Amino acid sequence: MDTRESKTREEEKEHVLNQRIPEDFENAEPQRQPEAKKSPRGMHKLIPLVIIALGIVVAGFLILGAGNSGG
């Protein structure tokens, strides 16, 4: 059974043209877009910790490596 909505040629053409119209940023309504208000969660909190940990590891290799290279 076909459940697609049947459209006339004019309706199909109008639909395609409406899909091609770019978004109007001057009349945007962010208050009607709740997903735009959500604060990002997850990985952005982990990135600084990873950078700090990698910095400590690299500094440790440099310090220990420089102390062992003399002999």
N, C-alpha and C positions, 0 to 999 in steps of 0.2 A: 504494500500500500504506500503510495507516494503522499507524504505529508507536507511537501514543500508548498509554499504559498505561490500561486500563479500570478504573474504580473504581465501587464500588456507591454508592448514595446516602449511606449512612452514612459510608463512607470519604471521600467528597467533602465532606460536612458537617464531619467531624472535621478534615480538611485546612484548610478555610476558617477554622474556629475557631482552629486552631493558628497560622495566619498572623496573626490579630488579637490574639494575646497579646503585650503589650508586653515589651520586653527586661528581664530581671531584673538590675539593676546591682549588687545586693548579692552575687550569686553569679557575677559576671562572671569570666571566665578569660582575662585578656589574654595570658598565656603561650601560650595556644593560638591566638592571633591574631598571626601574625608580621608582618602588614602594619601593625599598630598600633605595632610596635617600630621600624619604619623611620624614619630621620630624613628630614625633607623636604629635597629637593635642588632646585637650580635657581634659580628666580626670587627666593627669599627672600634670597639673597646679593647679588643685583643691585639690589634696591630701595634700600638705603642709598647705594649708589654713584650711582644716578639722582637721589636727593634731594640729595646733596652737589653733583653737577654742576649741577642746576637752581638751587641756591642760589648757586653761583658766577656763573652766567649772569645771574641776577636782580640780584645785587650789582653786577656789571659794568655792567649797563644803568643802574642807579641812579646809580652813581658817574660814569660817562661822560655820562649824560643830564643830571645836575645840573651838570656842568662846562660843557656846551654851551648851557645854557638862558640864560646871561647876555648873549648877544650877538646 
